[in-house]
């Protein structure tokens, strides 16, 4: 990853970058590769994701290639998130990309955002522990401390999984 000399990005600039799915996918793909990527390789990958076909149709690859080359990569380069060498048609992720990652919500493969997941298990744990403490049949079969301990372990395991997924998706290192 290369060092950037650009400015601190404003919240508006970051939201402008991430509001476009193609730019957000570009950043995720560059991070997953952690190396220089050609425009052709990037456009084929994004076209494949967008169409769900491998290989994607030629017309889609060309459309993605052109929009990346003419619009998205120059914009990300101007903001100092990537370095796009237009003559060589290669892209590098820069260290300043970490400014964007704070705003990218990690959604696991199942498609459930972590915020929703934590809310649901918190709500379920509250209901189950409450019903157990009230002596409701089925829930009173186990002591409240066992239910509470089980949910604490679930939260700890979930937190570790979340932390691990965040580490893999980091877009850059702070200076």
N, C-alpha and C positions, 0 to 999 in steps of 0.2 A: 504494500500500500504506500502510495506516495504522499509526501507532505504537501499541504495546500498553503497558499499565501492569501487566500480570499478573506473576506470579512465575516463577522458573526452573522449568521442568518437570522432574519426577523421571523416571528411566528407566521406572519402573512406569507413570506416567501416559502416557508416549509409547507404550509397548508396548500399553497399553489402547486408545489412539486407533487405532493401526495394525493391531491385531488384527482390526478390523472393516473389511472390504473397502469398504463403502460410504463410510466416513469417509476412508479412504485415497484412494479415487477422487475424493471431494469435494475434497480438498486438491490433488490433481493437476490437476483441472479448473479450480479457482480460479486456480492458478498459470498455467495455459496461457492464461487469459483476461486476467489481470493488470488486472482492473477489477471494478467492482461487478456482481454477478450476481443475477438474481431467483431466488427459490425455484422458481418454475415452470420457468424455463430449466434450472436445475440438475437438477431432478427428471426432466425430459424427457431430458436428456443421460444421466443415470445409468440410467434405465429402458431407454434405447436400448442402452447398453453391456451391461446385464445380460441383456437378451432377445436381442440381436443383430438386432433389427428396427428399422427406421426408417420411419415413426414407431412407437414401441412401443405395445402394447395399452393402452387407457385404464385398465383395472384395474391394470396394473403401474405406470403413471404415478401414479395416485392412491395406491397403496401406498407407492411411493418418496417421494412428496410428504409423506405423513403421517408416515412414519418420520423423514425429515429434519427436518420441522417440530417434531415432538414429542420426538425423542430426540437425533439426531446433531448437529444444528446448535447446540442449547442446550449440549450437552456441550463442543463445540469452542469455543464462545463463553466458557463458564465457565473454560476452561483458558487463554484469551487467545490462541488460535491464529487465530481468526476473530472478526469482529464480525457478529453476526446481529441485524438490526433486525426483530423479530417483527411489529411493526405494519405496516411497509412491505414486509415479506417480501423483504428484500435481504440479501446476504452480501458481506462484504469480507474479504480475506485480510490478516492483520496481520503486522508484521515478526517477531514471535516465532515464526512458523511455521518459521523456519530451524532452530529447536531440534529439529524433527521430521525434517527432511530427512536428517540424518545416519543415521537408522535406516531410511530407505526405500531398499531396494536397487533400483538402476536395472536394469530388464530390457528389452532392446531388443525391437523388433517381432518378431524371429525367436523370441523366447521363451527365449533362453539367457542366464542371468545372467552378468554380466561376470566374476565370480569363477571360474565354470566355464570360460568362454572362455579366460581367461588361464592357468588350470591346464592345459588341453588343449594350447594352443600351446607352453607351456613344456615339457611332457612330450614332445610331438612334436619340438620343436627339440633336446632332449637326446638322444633316440633317433637322429635323423637325423645330428646332428653326431658322435655316438659311432660309428655305423656307418660314416660317411665316414672318420673317423680310423683305424678298424680296416681300411680298405681293402676293404670289402664291395662287390661288384659293384653297379652302378647308383648307389650313393651315393658311390663313389670317383670317379665321372665328373667331379665338381666338387671343387675343393680345399675343405678344412675351412673356410678363411677365407671362402669364398664362401657356403657354407651358413650359417655363423655370422652373417655380415654381412646376409644375407637375413632371418634371424630377428630380428636387431636392428632392421632397418627395419620389419618386421612389428609388433614390439612398439611402436616409436615411433608408427607410424600408428594402431595400436589405442589407444594412450594418448591421442593427439590426439582421436580420435573419442569416447572415453570422457569426456575433459575437456569437449568441446563439448556432449555430451548432458547432462552434469551442470550446465553453465551454464544451459541451457535449462530445466531442471527445478527450479532453486533455488526454494524456497518462501518465501524472505524474505531480508532483508539483516541481517547482524549489526549491532548498534548501534555 
